[in-house]
């Protein structure tokens, strides 16, 4: 299966599950690379830096250039650079988000600011949430990495960035702009940077509400792989259908 | 105006504004007391203990017995005692809530529990919110003091307990039981403890969505006083109307 130029793969649930690689996906990446195609990795994760994601993939025997890794943190930094250049920025988030902002030389403050950006932050506290709300009430742009209402941890399903974003939305009455999946913003960045046509791109993932909808909204082909959050039978109930269904990515190695 | 036996007064916006007493309300309380009527004070505030509220009123020249002060913290403790006796309890909240639970000899834990109770907590952190979500996902009862999405602070409008409760609701998909206004639970506790008939009770406050709706849902008379959150003209737009409109409580001193 070598019909596309840009294979955009989700990470968690598609390439790995937490710290465990999914062997069929690793084989598929190697197959693409043997045929001269460097896939893209597209993740809502904003807590890890591009380098940390690169090193995690390397441990799973996937060598990838940094600019083929697209996270919601990188997408946020791109968005702020292009739309809110020079404005003061207040960040709730982890190293991944701060590293991405640093990469674009975006300065951030601890005080009420003109732009609020939210990603998952395990060091969250009342004061940070108050500063975000006060900024937004004073008219700040409100940007969030993703809508994920939970994420899996060793303890079980714990609140994700989408839940903290909902708190701020509920308190202020202002809806955020989400840059992560299912918004197609990350795929648009890849398209713009590398000059792909839409028919040359495909989005591959396990999660209907994030991965598959992102591809559908982008207007590109999509493949659902039965290795993570949504089972094939669940996805078959949805109105808008993916282009392909795969039990595993090994099916596409010819 | 001495038509009722139980005058249930909201506090913030009705009797005082923050640390400033509202003189007409203080005079009205003295008028009731001179006529042998001890009013009740009904507040969504869960951060202050009954004693702290009593002392605050005392500084404003209002002497009141502790059992005439009903807060959402006290209501929570009553609810847990009557409905979830003996179950393990996880608390997000301030001294007011913990003090009310202590008053009912309800033991609480730092771990996943069978009952989760939420009130405003300026020491909130990720771990507390995760423990609340994990408990609720495992089937815990989910109780919250109130829906207040903001509260006024020196910095401006900052997130209230309702916003944090919304985070947990959004992450878990489970709706909480609110014991505070506009639910009539606090008025029911007063009714039960003192044996009032509904026609003997009146709820008085400045906030339509909390005070007036509480009285309407309880099926008792209500008075809106034009000293706080909602102006008279706003309240006049609502479908369900209060029994009385007052510019100030001085109008009722004869």
Contacts between the chains, C-beta under 8 A, distances in Angstrom:
chain1	res1	chain2	res2	distance
A	121	B	126	7.5
A	122	B	126	4.7
A	123	B	126	7.2
A	124	B	124	7.7
A	124	B	125	6.7
A	124	B	126	5.2
A	124	B	129	8.0
A	125	B	124	6.8
A	125	B	125	6.2
A	126	B	121	7.6
A	126	B	122	4.7
A	126	B	123	7.2
A	126	B	124	5.3
A	126	B	158	8.0
A	126	B	159	7.9
A	129	B	124	8.0
A	129	B	159	5.5
A	130	B	153	7.4
A	130	B	155	6.4
A	130	B	158	4.1
A	130	B	159	6.4
A	133	B	150	7.7
A	133	B	157	7.2
A	133	B	158	6.1
A	133	B	159	5.4
A	134	B	155	5.8
A	134	B	156	5.1
A	134	B	157	7.6
A	134	B	158	6.8
A	137	B	156	6.5
A	137	B	157	6.1
A	149	B	170	5.6
A	149	B	171	5.0
A	150	B	133	7.7
A	150	B	171	5.7
A	153	B	130	7.5
A	155	B	130	6.5
A	155	B	134	5.8
A	156	B	134	5.1
A	156	B	137	6.5
A	156	B	138	8.0
A	157	B	133	7.2
A	157	B	134	7.6
A	157	B	137	6.1
A	157	B	171	7.9
A	158	B	130	4.1
A	158	B	133	6.0
A	158	B	134	6.8
A	158	B	171	7.9
A	159	B	126	7.9
A	159	B	129	5.6
A	159	B	130	6.4
A	159	B	133	5.3
A	159	B	167	6.3
A	159	B	168	7.3
A	159	B	171	4.1
A	160	B	171	7.1
A	162	B	170	7.2
A	162	B	171	7.9
A	163	B	167	4.8
A	163	B	168	7.6
A	163	B	170	5.0
A	163	B	171	3.9
A	164	B	167	6.3
A	166	B	166	5.9
A	166	B	167	6.0
A	166	B	170	4.3
A	167	B	159	6.3
A	167	B	163	4.7
A	167	B	164	6.3
A	167	B	166	6.0
A	167	B	167	4.2
A	168	B	159	7.3
A	168	B	163	7.6
A	170	B	149	5.6
A	170	B	162	7.2
A	170	B	163	5.0
A	170	B	166	4.3
A	170	B	167	8.0
A	171	B	149	5.0
A	171	B	150	5.6
A	171	B	157	7.9
A	171	B	158	7.9
A	171	B	159	4.1
A	171	B	160	7.1
A	171	B	162	7.9
A	171	B	163	3.9
